[in-house]
Amino acid sequence: MAYTYDRLLEGTTIDDADKRVRAALMEKGFGVLTEIDVQATMKKKIDRDMDGYRILGACNPNMAWEAIGLEARIGAMLPCNVILREVEGGTEVSAVDPVASMAAVDNAELHKVAGQVQEMLKSAVDAA
C-alpha cells in the first residue's frame, strides 16, 4: 500500500514549489502549521549535506475537528505532512495518504473522514 501521493514539478525550484504548494493547500482549506527545513537541520545538527528537503505540516481545521471528535488521540497522527524534495529535474511533492496512515485505527467513521482528506490533499498536489 502506498503511503504518499506524489507529483514531480518539473523544472521547479524548491522555493517556487513551496509557494505553489502552500497556495494550493490554502485553496483546499489547509493551512501550514509547521515547517521543517530538513536540509538546514541536518547540516546544523550532524554537519551532513543533502539536497533541499522540507516538511510542511498541513491542517484543515474542520477536518481535524471532525477527526478529533471521532478519536481523541488521533492528534498523534496530525497534521498531514507534505514534503518538498529536490530531485533531478525539479521538485517532488509528496503528501501523506491519510487513508493509509489511519488504517490501523478501528473506526469506520474516521476512515470516511480520512477518505475526504485524501481527496483534498490529492487535489491540492495536482493543483500545485
MOPAC internal coordinates of N, CA, C and O (Angstrom, degrees):
PM7 1SCF
backbone

  N    0.0000 0     0.00 0     0.00 0    0    0    0
  C    1.4497 1     0.00 0     0.00 0    1    0    0
  C    1.5288 1   108.95 1     0.00 0    2    1    0
  O    1.2310 1   120.47 1   -52.71 1    3    2    1
  N    1.3212 1   116.71 1   127.29 1    3    2    1
  C    1.4586 1   120.97 1   176.57 1    5    3    2
  C    1.5250 1   109.38 1   -68.39 1    6    5    3
  O    1.2310 1   120.49 1   -34.88 1    7    6    5
  N    1.2975 1   116.66 1   145.12 1    7    6    5
  C    1.4670 1   120.16 1  -179.88 1    9    7    6
  C    1.5236 1   112.44 1  -113.44 1   10    9    7
  O    1.2310 1   120.48 1  -179.88 1   11   10    9
  N    1.3545 1   116.70 1     0.12 1   11   10    9
  C    1.4622 1   120.32 1   175.49 1   13   11   10
  C    1.5231 1   109.85 1  -138.47 1   14   13   11
  O    1.2310 1   121.58 1   -20.65 1   15   14   13
  N    1.3116 1   114.59 1   159.35 1   15   14   13
  C    1.4588 1   122.55 1   171.22 1   17   15   14
  C    1.5191 1   105.15 1  -112.42 1   18   17   15
  O    1.2310 1   120.27 1   -54.84 1   19   18   17
  N    1.3418 1   117.10 1   125.16 1   19   18   17
  C    1.4531 1   121.69 1  -168.35 1   21   19   18
  C    1.5282 1   112.29 1  -122.17 1   22   21   19
  O    1.2310 1   122.21 1   -28.94 1   23   22   21
  N    1.3327 1   113.38 1   151.06 1   23   22   21
  C    1.4612 1   120.40 1   175.46 1   25   23   22
  C    1.5255 1   108.71 1  -152.44 1   26   25   23
  O    1.2310 1   120.62 1   -42.37 1   27   26   25
  N    1.3241 1   116.42 1   137.63 1   27   26   25
  C    1.4557 1   121.58 1   175.91 1   29   27   26
  C    1.5188 1   108.88 1   -94.98 1   30   29   27
  O    1.2310 1   120.81 1   -54.41 1   31   30   29
  N    1.3179 1   116.05 1   125.59 1   31   30   29
  C    1.4551 1   121.66 1   172.85 1   33   31   30
  C    1.5295 1   105.78 1   -95.94 1   34   33   31
  O    1.2310 1   121.07 1   -86.30 1   35   34   33
  N    1.3207 1   115.57 1    93.70 1   35   34   33
  C    1.4552 1   121.55 1  -174.16 1   37   35   34
  C    1.5181 1   111.80 1   -63.48 1   38   37   35
  O    1.2310 1   121.26 1   -43.54 1   39   38   37
  N    1.3404 1   115.20 1   136.46 1   39   38   37
  C    1.4497 1   121.22 1   176.46 1   41   39   38
  C    1.5185 1   114.48 1    65.58 1   42   41   39
  O    1.2310 1   120.34 1  -160.83 1   43   42   41
  N    1.3207 1   116.95 1    19.17 1   43   42   41
  C    1.4698 1   121.59 1  -176.46 1   45   43   42
  C    1.5177 1   110.02 1  -110.55 1   46   45   43
  O    1.2310 1   120.67 1   -48.98 1   47   46   45
  N    1.3255 1   116.33 1   131.02 1   47   46   45
  C    1.4622 1   120.13 1   176.41 1   49   47   46
  C    1.5279 1   109.41 1   -72.17 1   50   49   47
  O    1.2310 1   121.25 1   -17.44 1   51   50   49
  N    1.3049 1   115.21 1   162.56 1   51   50   49
  C    1.4561 1   118.98 1   179.54 1   53   51   50
  C    1.5338 1   111.09 1   -64.74 1   54   53   51
  O    1.2310 1   119.86 1   145.47 1   55   54   53
  N    1.3301 1   117.87 1   -34.53 1   55   54   53
  C    1.4683 1   120.34 1   179.07 1   57   55   54
  C    1.5246 1   111.05 1   -67.36 1   58   57   55
  O    1.2310 1   120.30 1   137.80 1   59   58   57
  N    1.3335 1   117.03 1   -42.20 1   59   58   57
  C    1.4623 1   119.87 1   177.36 1   61   59   58
  C    1.5261 1   111.10 1   -67.57 1   62   61   59
  O    1.2310 1   120.61 1   140.20 1   63   62   61
  N    1.3334 1   116.45 1   -39.80 1   63   62   61
  C    1.4648 1   120.31 1   177.19 1   65   63   62
  C    1.5212 1   110.48 1   -61.70 1   66   65   63
  O    1.2310 1   120.24 1   139.65 1   67   66   65
  N    1.3191 1   117.15 1   -40.35 1   67   66   65
  C    1.4609 1   122.60 1   179.04 1   69   67   66
  C    1.5309 1   109.84 1   -57.31 1   70   69   67
  O    1.2310 1   120.44 1   131.55 1   71   70   69
  N    1.3189 1   116.76 1   -48.45 1   71   70   69
  C    1.4691 1   120.75 1   179.46 1   73   71   70
  C    1.5235 1   111.29 1   -61.29 1   74   73   71
  O    1.2310 1   120.64 1   134.73 1   75   74   73
  N    1.3185 1   116.38 1   -45.27 1   75   74   73
  C    1.4709 1   120.62 1  -178.82 1   77   75   74
  C    1.5238 1   111.82 1   -64.44 1   78   77   75
  O    1.2310 1   120.74 1   136.76 1   79   78   77
  N    1.3266 1   116.19 1   -43.24 1   79   78   77
  C    1.4721 1   120.62 1  -178.54 1   81   79   78
  C    1.5234 1   110.51 1   -66.65 1   82   81   79
  O    1.2310 1   119.80 1   135.31 1   83   82   81
  N    1.3170 1   118.00 1   -44.69 1   83   82   81
  C    1.4617 1   120.64 1   178.65 1   85   83   82
  C    1.5286 1   111.23 1   -59.81 1   86   85   83
  O    1.2310 1   120.34 1   137.07 1   87   86   85
  N    1.3322 1   116.96 1   -42.93 1   87   86   85
  C    1.4710 1   120.72 1   179.43 1   89   87   86
  C    1.5252 1   110.55 1   -64.45 1   90   89   87
  O    1.2310 1   120.10 1   137.76 1   91   90   89
  N    1.3296 1   117.41 1   -42.24 1   91   90   89
  C    1.4670 1   121.06 1   179.88 1   93   91   90
  C    1.5267 1   110.77 1   -66.72 1   94   93   91
  O    1.2310 1   120.17 1   139.83 1   95   94   93
  N    1.3242 1   117.28 1   -40.17 1   95   94   93
  C    1.4683 1   120.27 1   177.18 1   97   95   94
  C    1.5169 1   110.52 1   -62.57 1   98   97   95
  O    1.2310 1   120.37 1   137.18 1   99   98   97
  N    1.3259 1   116.91 1   -42.82 1   99   98   97
  C    1.4633 1   121.21 1  -179.87 1  101   99   98
  C    1.5293 1   110.50 1   -60.86 1  102  101   99
  O    1.2310 1   120.77 1   139.44 1  103  102  101
  N    1.3189 1   116.14 1   -40.56 1  103  102  101
  C    1.4795 1   120.27 1   178.84 1  105  103  102
  C    1.5258 1   112.00 1   -61.06 1  106  105  103
  O    1.2310 1   120.46 1   152.72 1  107  106  105
  N    1.3301 1   116.72 1   -27.28 1  107  106  105
  C    1.4662 1   121.67 1  -179.50 1  109  107  106
  C    1.5267 1   112.33 1   -96.65 1  110  109  107
  O    1.2310 1   120.35 1  -171.11 1  111  110  109
  N    1.3320 1   116.93 1     8.89 1  111  110  109
  C    1.4620 1   120.69 1   175.78 1  113  111  110
  C    1.5130 1   115.33 1    90.26 1  114  113  111
  O    1.2310 1   120.06 1  -169.08 1  115  114  113
  N    1.3352 1   117.49 1    10.92 1  115  114  113
  C    1.4614 1   121.62 1   178.91 1  117  115  114
  C    1.5192 1   110.46 1   -98.04 1  118  117  115
  O    1.2310 1   121.12 1   -32.33 1  119  118  117
  N    1.3062 1   115.47 1   147.67 1  119  118  117
  C    1.4426 1   122.10 1   168.36 1  121  119  118
  C    1.5122 1   107.63 1  -117.73 1  122  121  119
  O    1.2310 1   120.35 1   -18.79 1  123  122  121
  N    1.3147 1   116.94 1   161.21 1  123  122  121
  C    1.4601 1   120.81 1   177.01 1  125  123  122
  C    1.5240 1   107.17 1  -101.54 1  126  125  123
  O    1.2310 1   121.19 1   -68.71 1  127  126  125
  N    1.3254 1   115.32 1   111.29 1  127  126  125
  C    1.4677 1   122.00 1  -178.13 1  129  127  126
  C    1.5182 1   112.77 1   -84.66 1  130  129  127
  O    1.2310 1   121.18 1   146.08 1  131  130  129
  N    1.3278 1   115.34 1   -33.92 1  131  130  129
  C    1.4561 1   120.05 1  -177.38 1  133  131  130
  C    1.5234 1   109.68 1  -136.42 1  134  133  131
  O    1.2310 1   121.59 1   -25.93 1  135  134  133
  N    1.3160 1   114.55 1   154.07 1  135  134  133
  C    1.4605 1   120.85 1   174.08 1  137  135  134
  C    1.5094 1   107.93 1  -142.14 1  138  137  135
  O    1.2310 1   120.58 1   -48.97 1  139  138  137
  N    1.3143 1   116.49 1   131.03 1  139  138  137
  C    1.4594 1   121.74 1   176.98 1  141  139  138
  C    1.5198 1   107.41 1  -123.00 1  142  141  139
  O    1.2310 1   120.86 1   -59.81 1  143  142  141
  N    1.3253 1   115.96 1   120.19 1  143  142  141
  C    1.4541 1   121.31 1   174.04 1  145  143  142
  C    1.5289 1   105.72 1   -88.99 1  146  145  143
  O    1.2310 1   120.82 1   -86.43 1  147  146  145
  N    1.3215 1   116.03 1    93.57 1  147  146  145
  C    1.4643 1   121.31 1  -174.79 1  149  147  146
  C    1.5244 1   110.33 1   -64.79 1  150  149  147
  O    1.2310 1   120.04 1   141.10 1  151  150  149
  N    1.3213 1   117.53 1   -38.90 1  151  150  149
  C    1.4619 1   121.23 1   178.85 1  153  151  150
  C    1.5339 1   110.52 1   -56.47 1  154  153  151
  O    1.2310 1   120.00 1   129.47 1  155  154  153
  N    1.3298 1   117.61 1   -50.53 1  155  154  153
  C    1.4647 1   121.72 1  -179.32 1  157  155  154
  C    1.5251 1   111.39 1   -66.90 1  158  157  155
  O    1.2310 1   120.30 1   141.35 1  159  158  157
  N    1.3216 1   117.04 1   -38.65 1  159  158  157
  C    1.4612 1   121.00 1  -179.38 1  161  159  158
  C    1.5245 1   111.40 1   -64.53 1  162  161  159
  O    1.2310 1   120.29 1   136.14 1  163  162  161
  N    1.3306 1   117.05 1   -43.86 1  163  162  161
  C    1.4697 1   120.35 1   179.78 1  165  163  162
  C    1.5295 1   110.83 1   -64.15 1  166  165  163
  O    1.2310 1   120.74 1   141.42 1  167  166  165
  N    1.3333 1   116.20 1   -38.58 1  167  166  165
  C    1.4674 1   119.56 1   178.97 1  169  167  166
  C    1.5262 1   109.93 1   -65.53 1  170  169  167
  O    1.2310 1   120.65 1   134.14 1  171  170  169
  N    1.3185 1   116.36 1   -45.86 1  171  170  169
  C    1.4664 1   120.86 1  -177.46 1  173  171  170
  C    1.5291 1   112.26 1   -67.83 1  174  173  171
  O    1.2310 1   120.25 1   135.32 1  175  174  173
  N    1.3322 1   117.12 1   -44.68 1  175  174  173
  C    1.4623 1   120.81 1  -171.93 1  177  175  174
  C    1.5247 1   113.83 1   -81.97 1  178  177  175
  O    1.2310 1   120.32 1   140.58 1  179  178  177
  N    1.3390 1   117.00 1   -39.42 1  179  178  177
  C    1.4704 1   118.84 1  -175.06 1  181  179  178
  C    1.5299 1   112.71 1  -130.27 1  182  181  179
  O    1.2310 1   120.52 1  -168.16 1  183  182  181
  N    1.3408 1   116.61 1    11.84 1  183  182  181
  C    1.4676 1   122.67 1   177.73 1  185  183  182
  C    1.5295 1   112.32 1    52.80 1  186  185  183
  O    1.2310 1   121.07 1  -136.21 1  187  186  185
  N    1.3091 1   115.56 1    43.79 1  187  186  185
  C    1.4763 1   121.66 1   176.89 1  189  187  186
  C    1.5119 1   109.11 1  -112.92 1  190  189  187
  O    1.2310 1   121.19 1   -41.29 1  191  190  189
  N    1.3286 1   115.32 1   138.71 1  191  190  189
  C    1.4596 1   121.78 1   177.02 1  193  191  190
  C    1.5156 1   110.23 1   -95.76 1  194  193  191
  O    1.2310 1   121.41 1   -37.74 1  195  194  193
  N    1.3102 1   114.90 1   142.26 1  195  194  193
  C    1.4655 1   120.60 1   176.64 1  197  195  194
  C    1.5151 1   108.57 1  -153.23 1  198  197  195
  O    1.2310 1   120.67 1   -16.68 1  199  198  197
  N    1.3163 1   116.33 1   163.32 1  199  198  197
  C    1.4577 1   120.88 1   175.53 1  201  199  198
  C    1.5261 1   109.19 1   -67.05 1  202  201  199
  O    1.2310 1   121.19 1   -16.23 1  203  202  201
  N    1.3304 1   115.33 1   163.77 1  203  202  201
  C    1.4554 1   120.71 1  -179.63 1  205  203  202
  C    1.5213 1   112.42 1   -54.69 1  206  205  203
  O    1.2310 1   121.35 1   -44.50 1  207  206  205
  N    1.3066 1   115.03 1   135.50 1  207  206  205
  C    1.4735 1   121.43 1  -177.45 1  209  207  206
  C    1.5188 1   107.07 1  -155.28 1  210  209  207
  O    1.2310 1   120.50 1   -64.29 1  211  210  209
  N    1.3260 1   116.65 1   115.71 1  211  210  209
  C    1.4646 1   121.72 1   179.05 1  213  211  210
  C    1.5232 1   109.81 1  -124.68 1  214  213  211
  O    1.2310 1   121.75 1   -34.60 1  215  214  213
  N    1.3097 1   114.25 1   145.40 1  215  214  213
  C    1.4621 1   120.76 1   174.20 1  217  215  214
  C    1.5213 1   107.26 1  -115.90 1  218  217  215
  O    1.2310 1   120.83 1   -58.59 1  219  218  217
  N    1.3303 1   116.01 1   121.41 1  219  218  217
  C    1.4602 1   121.98 1   175.82 1  221  219  218
  C    1.5257 1   107.69 1  -105.12 1  222  221  219
  O    1.2310 1   120.34 1   -54.95 1  223  222  221
  N    1.3102 1   116.95 1   125.05 1  223  222  221
  C    1.4663 1   122.18 1   177.15 1  225  223  222
  C    1.5195 1   109.01 1   -91.57 1  226  225  223
  O    1.2310 1   120.67 1   -82.13 1  227  226  225
  N    1.3259 1   116.32 1    97.87 1  227  226  225
  C    1.4697 1   121.81 1  -175.49 1  229  227  226
  C    1.5231 1   110.85 1   -92.65 1  230  229  227
  O    1.2310 1   121.43 1   -37.08 1  231  230  229
  N    1.3300 1   114.86 1   142.92 1  231  230  229
  C    1.4642 1   119.77 1   179.61 1  233  231  230
  C    1.5184 1   110.03 1  -141.49 1  234  233  231
  O    1.2310 1   121.18 1   -46.68 1  235  234  233
  N    1.3122 1   115.34 1   133.32 1  235  234  233
  C    1.4591 1   121.97 1   169.46 1  237  235  234
  C    1.5290 1   104.87 1  -103.25 1  238  237  235
  O    1.2310 1   119.64 1   -71.39 1  239  238  237
  N    1.3304 1   118.29 1   108.61 1  239  238  237
  C    1.4645 1   120.51 1  -172.70 1  241  239  238
  C    1.5253 1   114.39 1   -56.65 1  242  241  239
  O    1.2310 1   119.94 1   141.59 1  243  242  241
  N    1.3130 1   117.72 1   -38.41 1  243  242  241
  C    1.4636 1   119.74 1  -179.83 1  245  243  242
  C    1.5217 1   111.68 1   -65.34 1  246  245  243
  O    1.2310 1   120.92 1   137.92 1  247  246  245
  N    1.3291 1   115.84 1   -42.08 1  247  246  245
  C    1.4649 1   119.00 1  -179.94 1  249  247  246
  C    1.5263 1   110.76 1   -71.33 1  250  249  247
  O    1.2310 1   120.40 1   142.95 1  251  250  249
  N    1.3304 1   116.84 1   -37.05 1  251  250  249
  C    1.4650 1   120.10 1   177.49 1  253  251  250
  C    1.5299 1   110.30 1   -63.93 1  254  253  251
  O    1.2310 1   120.42 1   137.48 1  255  254  253
  N    1.3239 1   116.81 1   -42.52 1  255  254  253
  C    1.4587 1   121.60 1   178.26 1  257  255  254
  C    1.5302 1   110.42 1   -58.24 1  258  257  255
  O    1.2310 1   121.21 1   134.24 1  259  258  257
  N    1.3222 1   115.29 1   -45.76 1  259  258  257
  C    1.4660 1   119.81 1  -179.69 1  261  259  258
  C    1.5297 1   110.81 1   -64.20 1  262  261  259
  O    1.2310 1   120.38 1   135.17 1  263  262  261
  N    1.3290 1   116.89 1   -44.83 1  263  262  261
  C    1.4666 1   120.43 1  -179.14 1  265  263  262
  C    1.5269 1   111.53 1   -63.48 1  266  265  263
  O    1.2310 1   120.31 1   135.50 1  267  266  265
  N    1.3240 1   117.01 1   -44.50 1  267  266  265
  C    1.4692 1   120.48 1   179.96 1  269  267  266
  C    1.5275 1   110.48 1   -64.86 1  270  269  267
  O    1.2310 1   120.29 1   145.83 1  271  270  269
  N    1.3257 1   117.05 1   -34.17 1  271  270  269
  C    1.4601 1   120.58 1   176.20 1  273  271  270
  C    1.5193 1   112.64 1   -65.42 1  274  273  271
  O    1.2310 1   120.59 1   151.20 1  275  274  273
  N    1.3222 1   116.47 1   -28.80 1  275  274  273
  C    1.4608 1   121.51 1   179.67 1  277  275  274
  C    1.5296 1   112.79 1   -86.83 1  278  277  275
  O    1.2310 1   120.74 1   147.63 1  279  278  277
  N    1.3173 1   116.20 1   -32.37 1  279  278  277
  C    1.4729 1   122.65 1  -178.16 1  281  279  278
  C    1.5237 1   107.91 1  -145.64 1  282  281  279
  O    1.2310 1   120.20 1   -76.33 1  283  282  281
  N    1.3030 1   117.22 1   103.67 1  283  282  281
  C    1.4666 1   121.09 1  -173.41 1  285  283  282
  C    1.5279 1   113.75 1   -59.72 1  286  285  283
  O    1.2310 1   119.90 1   148.70 1  287  286  285
  N    1.3257 1   117.80 1   -31.30 1  287  286  285
  C    1.4716 1   120.50 1  -177.91 1  289  287  286
  C    1.5229 1   113.13 1   -90.85 1  290  289  287
  O    1.2310 1   119.80 1  -174.42 1  291  290  289
  N    1.3175 1   117.99 1     5.58 1  291  290  289
  C    1.4657 1   120.70 1  -176.95 1  293  291  290
  C    1.5246 1   111.62 1   -65.60 1  294  293  291
  O    1.2310 1   120.22 1   163.15 1  295  294  293
  N    1.3204 1   117.18 1   -16.85 1  295  294  293
  C    1.4553 1   120.61 1   176.41 1  297  295  294
  C    1.5135 1   113.17 1   -57.18 1  298  297  295
  O    1.2310 1   120.00 1   158.48 1  299  298  297
  N    1.3197 1   117.60 1   -21.52 1  299  298  297
  C    1.4640 1   121.03 1   175.85 1  301  299  298
  C    1.5285 1   110.99 1   -63.38 1  302  301  299
  O    1.2310 1   120.27 1   161.20 1  303  302  301
  N    1.3321 1   117.08 1   -18.80 1  303  302  301
  C    1.4587 1   121.83 1  -179.25 1  305  303  302
  C    1.5287 1   112.72 1  -108.46 1  306  305  303
  O    1.2310 1   120.60 1  -173.96 1  307  306  305
  N    1.3088 1   116.45 1     6.04 1  307  306  305
  C    1.4581 1   120.86 1  -179.87 1  309  307  306
  C    1.5253 1   109.27 1  -108.90 1  310  309  307
  O    1.2310 1   118.57 1   -24.61 1  311  310  309
  N    1.3197 1   120.33 1   155.39 1  311  310  309
  C    1.4600 1   128.60 1    -1.57 1  313  311  310
  C    1.5251 1   111.49 1   -79.29 1  314  313  311
  O    1.2310 1   121.08 1     2.39 1  315  314  313
  N    1.3167 1   115.54 1  -177.61 1  315  314  313
  C    1.4607 1   122.21 1   177.42 1  317  315  314
  C    1.5306 1   108.03 1   -82.70 1  318  317  315
  O    1.2310 1   120.20 1   -62.08 1  319  318  317
  N    1.3095 1   117.22 1   117.92 1  319  318  317
  C    1.4570 1   119.88 1  -178.50 1  321  319  318
  C    1.5188 1   112.19 1   -83.00 1  322  321  319
  O    1.2310 1   121.92 1   -41.53 1  323  322  321
  N    1.3202 1   113.93 1   138.47 1  323  322  321
  C    1.4622 1   123.07 1   173.61 1  325  323  322
  C    1.5189 1   105.52 1  -125.35 1  326  325  323
  O    1.2310 1   120.65 1   -52.62 1  327  326  325
  N    1.3405 1   116.37 1   127.38 1  327  326  325
  C    1.4587 1   118.18 1   179.59 1  329  327  326
  C    1.5225 1   110.87 1  -109.01 1  330  329  327
  O    1.2310 1   121.94 1   -31.54 1  331  330  329
  N    1.3240 1   113.90 1   148.46 1  331  330  329
  C    1.4560 1   122.98 1   173.65 1  333  331  330
  C    1.5186 1   105.02 1  -119.27 1  334  333  331
  O    1.2310 1   121.36 1   -54.95 1  335  334  333
  N    1.3311 1   115.01 1   125.05 1  335  334  333
  C    1.4621 1   119.10 1  -173.31 1  337  335  334
  C    1.5209 1   109.68 1  -134.87 1  338  337  335
  O    1.2310 1   120.91 1   -57.75 1  339  338  337
  N    1.3356 1   115.87 1   122.25 1  339  338  337
  C    1.4583 1   119.60 1   176.19 1  341  339  338
  C    1.5232 1   109.40 1   -67.33 1  342  341  339
  O    1.2310 1   121.14 1   -54.49 1  343  342  341
  N    1.3228 1   115.42 1   125.51 1  343  342  341
  C    1.4574 1   121.85 1   177.16 1  345  343  342
  C    1.5246 1   107.68 1  -133.58 1  346  345  343
  O    1.2310 1   120.91 1   -11.90 1  347  346  345
  N    1.3111 1   115.87 1   168.10 1  347  346  345
  C    1.4593 1   119.27 1   177.15 1  349  347  346
  C    1.5253 1   109.21 1   -59.30 1  350  349  347
  O    1.2310 1   120.89 1   -54.85 1  351  350  349
  N    1.3076 1   115.91 1   125.15 1  351  350  349
  C    1.4605 1   120.27 1   177.74 1  353  351  350
  C    1.5102 1   115.56 1    95.77 1  354  353  351
  O    1.2310 1   119.55 1   175.59 1  355  354  353
  N    1.3340 1   118.46 1    -4.41 1  355  354  353
  C    1.4613 1   118.95 1   179.25 1  357  355  354
  C    1.5147 1   112.74 1   155.12 1  358  357  355
  O    1.2310 1   121.51 1    34.98 1  359  358  357
  N    1.3198 1   114.71 1  -145.02 1  359  358  357
  C    1.4678 1   121.68 1   179.67 1  361  359  358
  C    1.5168 1   109.18 1  -126.25 1  362  361  359
  O    1.2310 1   121.10 1   -51.16 1  363  362  361
  N    1.3179 1   115.50 1   128.84 1  363  362  361
  C    1.4558 1   120.41 1   175.86 1  365  363  362
  C    1.5262 1   108.80 1   -90.52 1  366  365  363
  O    1.2310 1   121.25 1   -46.08 1  367  366  365
  N    1.3211 1   115.22 1   133.92 1  367  366  365
  C    1.4595 1   122.30 1   175.74 1  369  367  366
  C    1.5248 1   106.81 1  -109.87 1  370  369  367
  O    1.2310 1   120.71 1   -51.48 1  371  370  369
  N    1.3150 1   116.25 1   128.52 1  371  370  369
  C    1.4685 1   121.67 1   178.28 1  373  371  370
  C    1.5172 1   109.23 1  -131.23 1  374  373  371
  O    1.2310 1   120.97 1   -52.38 1  375  374  373
  N    1.3122 1   115.75 1   127.62 1  375  374  373
  C    1.4680 1   121.48 1   176.60 1  377  375  374
  C    1.5160 1   108.64 1  -111.31 1  378  377  375
  O    1.2310 1   120.87 1   -40.05 1  379  378  377
  N    1.3171 1   115.94 1   139.95 1  379  378  377
  C    1.4568 1   120.52 1   176.84 1  381  379  378
  C    1.5290 1   108.96 1   -58.65 1  382  381  379
  O    1.2310 1   120.67 1   -33.91 1  383  382  381
  N    1.3113 1   116.33 1   146.09 1  383  382  381
  C    1.4582 1   120.87 1   173.11 1  385  383  382
  C    1.5310 1   107.04 1   -93.67 1  386  385  383
  O    1.2310 1   120.03 1   -74.99 1  387  386  385
  N    1.3410 1   117.55 1   105.01 1  387  386  385
  C    1.4604 1   118.80 1  -177.04 1  389  387  386
  C    1.5224 1   113.48 1   -64.89 1  390  389  387
  O    1.2310 1   119.81 1   155.51 1  391  390  389
  N    1.3104 1   117.96 1   -24.49 1  391  390  389
  C    1.4679 1   120.07 1   176.43 1  393  391  390
  C    1.5238 1   109.22 1   -65.32 1  394  393  391
  O    1.2310 1   120.46 1   135.62 1  395  394  393
  N    1.3350 1   116.72 1   -44.38 1  395  394  393
  C    1.4613 1   120.65 1   178.78 1  397  395  394
  C    1.5257 1   111.03 1   -66.14 1  398  397  395
  O    1.2310 1   120.45 1   136.73 1  399  398  397
  N    1.3346 1   116.75 1   -43.27 1  399  398  397
  C    1.4633 1   118.77 1  -176.10 1  401  399  398
  C    1.5210 1   112.87 1   -72.06 1  402  401  399
  O    1.2310 1   120.03 1   154.00 1  403  402  401
  N    1.3094 1   117.55 1   -26.00 1  403  402  401
  C    1.4731 1   120.68 1  -179.85 1  405  403  402
  C    1.5302 1   112.78 1   -94.09 1  406  405  403
  O    1.2310 1   120.16 1  -179.55 1  407  406  405
  N    1.3227 1   117.31 1     0.45 1  407  406  405
  C    1.4675 1   121.07 1  -176.35 1  409  407  406
  C    1.5299 1   112.69 1   -59.61 1  410  409  407
  O    1.2310 1   120.26 1   151.23 1  411  410  409
  N    1.3220 1   117.11 1   -28.77 1  411  410  409
  C    1.4674 1   120.25 1  -178.60 1  413  411  410
  C    1.5240 1   113.09 1   -75.11 1  414  413  411
  O    1.2310 1   120.35 1   166.50 1  415  414  413
  N    1.3380 1   116.94 1   -13.50 1  415  414  413
  C    1.4607 1   120.68 1  -177.81 1  417  415  414
  C    1.5289 1   108.40 1   -90.69 1  418  417  415
  O    1.2310 1   120.77 1   -55.50 1  419  418  417
  N    1.3118 1   116.14 1   124.50 1  419  418  417
  C    1.4649 1   121.83 1  -177.91 1  421  419  418
  C    1.5312 1   109.92 1   -85.94 1  422  421  419
  O    1.2310 1   121.35 1  -100.89 1  423  422  421
  N    1.3424 1   115.02 1    79.11 1  423  422  421
  C    1.4670 1   120.27 1  -179.27 1  425  423  422
  C    1.5241 1   107.81 1  -155.19 1  426  425  423
  O    1.2310 1   120.51 1   -76.88 1  427  426  425
  N    1.3202 1   116.63 1   103.12 1  427  426  425
  C    1.4655 1   122.00 1  -176.13 1  429  427  426
  C    1.5315 1   112.25 1   -60.93 1  430  429  427
  O    1.2310 1   120.07 1   144.24 1  431  430  429
  N    1.3120 1   117.46 1   -35.76 1  431  430  429
  C    1.4697 1   120.15 1   179.42 1  433  431  430
  C    1.5374 1   110.70 1   -67.13 1  434  433  431
  O    1.2310 1   120.68 1   141.55 1  435  434  433
  N    1.3141 1   116.30 1   -38.45 1  435  434  433
  C    1.4566 1   120.29 1   176.95 1  437  435  434
  C    1.5274 1   110.18 1   -64.62 1  438  437  435
  O    1.2310 1   120.29 1   141.65 1  439  438  437
  N    1.3042 1   117.04 1   -38.35 1  439  438  437
  C    1.4655 1   120.78 1   178.82 1  441  439  438
  C    1.5292 1   110.91 1   -62.17 1  442  441  439
  O    1.2310 1   120.18 1   145.54 1  443  442  441
  N    1.3266 1   117.25 1   -34.46 1  443  442  441
  C    1.4708 1   120.24 1   176.21 1  445  443  442
  C    1.5248 1   110.63 1   -65.10 1  446  445  443
  O    1.2310 1   120.62 1   136.80 1  447  446  445
  N    1.3189 1   116.43 1   -43.20 1  447  446  445
  C    1.4639 1   120.87 1   177.95 1  449  447  446
  C    1.5279 1   109.31 1   -62.91 1  450  449  447
  O    1.2310 1   120.21 1   135.95 1  451  450  449
  N    1.3288 1   117.21 1   -44.05 1  451  450  449
  C    1.4657 1   121.54 1   179.07 1  453  451  450
  C    1.5284 1   110.65 1   -59.10 1  454  453  451
  O    1.2310 1   120.22 1   141.92 1  455  454  453
  N    1.3274 1   117.18 1   -38.08 1  455  454  453
  C    1.4655 1   121.11 1   177.83 1  457  455  454
  C    1.5203 1   111.82 1   -64.27 1  458  457  455
  O    1.2310 1   120.75 1   141.01 1  459  458  457
  N    1.3219 1   116.18 1   -38.99 1  459  458  457
  C    1.4661 1   119.80 1   177.40 1  461  459  458
  C    1.5279 1   110.85 1   -66.00 1  462  461  459
  O    1.2310 1   120.62 1   135.74 1  463  462  461
  N    1.3179 1   116.42 1   -44.26 1  463  462  461
  C    1.4657 1   120.80 1   179.97 1  465  463  462
  C    1.5304 1   109.49 1   -64.79 1  466  465  463
  O    1.2310 1   120.44 1   140.82 1  467  466  465
  N    1.3215 1   116.77 1   -39.18 1  467  466  465
  C    1.4648 1   120.75 1   178.28 1  469  467  466
  C    1.5291 1   110.73 1   -56.19 1  470  469  467
  O    1.2310 1   120.60 1   132.25 1  471  470  469
  N    1.3139 1   116.46 1   -47.75 1  471  470  469
  C    1.4696 1   120.34 1  -179.71 1  473  471  470
  C    1.5244 1   111.50 1   -65.01 1  474  473  471
  O    1.2310 1   120.40 1   141.85 1  475  474  473
  N    1.3096 1   116.83 1   -38.15 1  475  474  473
  C    1.4689 1   120.75 1   179.63 1  477  475  474
  C    1.5363 1   110.61 1   -66.20 1  478  477  475
  O    1.2310 1   120.35 1   137.51 1  479  478  477
  N    1.3258 1   116.94 1   -42.49 1  479  478  477
  C    1.4667 1   120.22 1   178.84 1  481  479  478
  C    1.5206 1   111.11 1   -66.49 1  482  481  479
  O    1.2310 1   120.40 1   136.25 1  483  482  481
  N    1.3308 1   116.84 1   -43.75 1  483  482  481
  C    1.4682 1   120.10 1   178.21 1  485  483  482
  C    1.5133 1   110.47 1   -58.77 1  486  485  483
  O    1.2310 1   120.95 1   136.30 1  487  486  485
  N    1.3067 1   115.80 1   -43.70 1  487  486  485
  C    1.4499 1   120.69 1   179.80 1  489  487  486
  C    1.5280 1   111.49 1   -62.45 1  490  489  487
  O    1.2310 1   120.16 1   140.34 1  491  490  489
  N    1.3196 1   117.30 1   -39.66 1  491  490  489
  C    1.4633 1   121.36 1   178.20 1  493  491  490
  C    1.5304 1   110.76 1   -66.38 1  494  493  491
  O    1.2310 1   120.05 1   135.64 1  495  494  493
  N    1.3251 1   117.51 1   -44.36 1  495  494  493
  C    1.4610 1   120.50 1   179.10 1  497  495  494
  C    1.5211 1   110.30 1   -62.81 1  498  497  495
  O    1.2310 1   120.39 1   138.47 1  499  498  497
  N    1.3233 1   116.85 1   -41.53 1  499  498  497
  C    1.4665 1   120.65 1   178.91 1  501  499  498
  C    1.5335 1   111.98 1   -65.38 1  502  501  499
  O    1.2310 1   120.53 1   148.34 1  503  502  501
  N    1.3205 1   116.59 1   -31.66 1  503  502  501
  C    1.4735 1   121.10 1  -177.43 1  505  503  502
  C    1.5229 1   112.48 1   -81.64 1  506  505  503
  O    1.2310 1   120.16 1   160.99 1  507  506  505
  N    1.3260 1   117.29 1   -19.01 1  507  506  505
  C    1.4758 1   120.49 1  -176.31 1  509  507  506
  C    1.5203 1   112.01 1   -65.30 1  510  509  507
  O    1.2310 1   120.10 1   180.00 1  511  510  509

